Structure formats: structure tokens, C-alpha cells
């Protein structure tokens, strides 16, 4: 793909307000866009304004999204700077989110896993991603 492409990861939820709190307050994301009652959908896009990606969460009044299908549905954020990683983990804890054991023990070696209100998991990994 060419430079300048933006990645959006979109996912439905039954708990839009709780999901926004988890990613905004816990992970420190910002609301970069939102919409209400667009053909029955409400949505929030969360991320960082300068990042080439964001997460979109939508809720439809007449459709149930349900929970994550497995405990191994992950978003992994690589935070190589130890102080930045510790601050991110502490922000999650300060906002009431307790770590959970990872389904795959690999992620517990240098990371901490948290579960969002829909059961999807986020790993804060204290290492650099190497190609």
C-alpha cells in the first residue's frame, strides 16, 4: 500500500460508552471523530490525531454485537520505552482496569494484558516490534 493510507479497525459493540472510557481514559486515546444516529448507528473513532490508524466502535439500536469470540482476540501495542510502558499500565490501573492473564503466555513475559468491556484484549508490550 502507498504512504498516506489510514487504517481503520472497525468493530461493533453493545456498550459504546464503556468502550470509549476504556480506550480514551484507560489507554489515553483521543476521540478523533464521531457520529450519532446515522441510519441507526452511533459511532466513535478513537486514536491519536497524527497516527495513520484509528479504532472505530459502532452501536446499532436494533442489533446485538455480543462479546469477543475468544480470549486470543488481541490488539498489541509495542511500547519499547520502559517509562512510557509503565505509565500506560499504571493509567489503566488508575482507571480501574485490572490486568488479566493472557491466553497465550508469550504476552505475559514482557507485557500486560487488559480486557475491554466486550471481552476483546489489549496487550501493552514492553519491547520494540522488529520486522
HELIX and SHEET records of a PDB file:
HELIX    1   1 UNK A   16  UNK A   21  1                                   6    
HELIX    2   2 UNK A   22  UNK A   26  3                                   5    
HELIX    3   3 UNK A   82  UNK A   94  1                                  13    
HELIX    4   4 UNK A  106  UNK A  109  1                                   4    
SHEET    1   A 4 UNK A   7  UNK A  12  0                                        
SHEET    2   A 4 UNK A  53  UNK A  60  1                                        
SHEET    3   A 4 UNK A  41  UNK A  47 -1                                        
SHEET    4   A 4 UNK A  30  UNK A  38 -1                                        
SHEET    1   B 3 UNK A  74  UNK A  78  0                                        
SHEET    2   B 3 UNK A 121  UNK A 125  1                                        
SHEET    3   B 3 UNK A 111  UNK A 115 -1                                        
END                                                                             
